[in-house]
């Protein structure tokens, strides 16, 4: 019977590396959204757009108050197109009933400016002043609104300035509301497409140049909000990156452990083996010798014959 004992096959370090990396990528795919299915389309669930000429400034104040759809990954980047030269009054989000300012960046986009900011919650607010009123005392204005996402439910409110008369709008509104001494002309749209312009033109007469109300203060700045929840389309890469890092670390560990022991320690042999080599010659048996006088066999270290006492020749 053979004395050989079968040993389990061992994978070489390169094969281990390939297996670990492939496993890491597979983990990232499993933790990612369903393969081949696009992320849900984010929309603005509700949006109220206020168009207030000469409200607290000689220009038109435009206010967006909106709520992102429930599937929006947070924080979410918003970007609104406004006329070149318009003044941003607030880029903010609403949390627990309070309004907090968000950091915004304005860039030129063709014949428009684009304001981008990040909101950590679904409720947001964006305000700007557009210098689009002309004429005195008979005045006219035109406003074009464009939204970055599909708006499921859009409510537009146009405010008539105080002390104005002959206020007309195109297109005309079929509903009005009053509050605080103002008259509001209301419009409703359902599923307003992203990028489609919603426009309104108005005319009225006003003898003085004073706005309806004093200027309101912008919302206070808020401390940077912690990032929670989703994180956008690239979030699924995070598990894959973590898996790859773990795979590389595992590969290096396996490679180190599989290195020959001699390569991980000093190359010199153990002291006991060095002593064996140094004394091996002394331990080898010497050639037997005999007394030349009486023929008695002598030991290997004897200097005199044990029988006759004669000196023995050296070997």
Buried (B, 14 or more C-beta within 10 A) or exposed (E): EEEEEEEEEEEEBEEBBBBBBEBBBEBBBEBBEEEEEEEEEBBBBBBBBBBBBBBBBEBBBBBBBBBBBEEBBBBBEBBBBBBEEBEBBBBBBBBEEEBBBBEBEBEEEEEBBBBBBBBBBBBBBBBBBBBBBEEEEEBBBBBBBBBBBBBBBBBBBBBBBBEBEEBEBEEEBEEEEEEEEBBBBEBEBEEBEEEEEBEBBBBBBBEEEEBBBEEEEBBEEBEEBEEEEBBEEEBBEEBBEBBBEBBBEBBEEBBEEEEEEEEEEEEEEEEEEEEEEEEEEEEEEEEEBEBEEEEBEBEEEEEEBEEEEEEBEEE
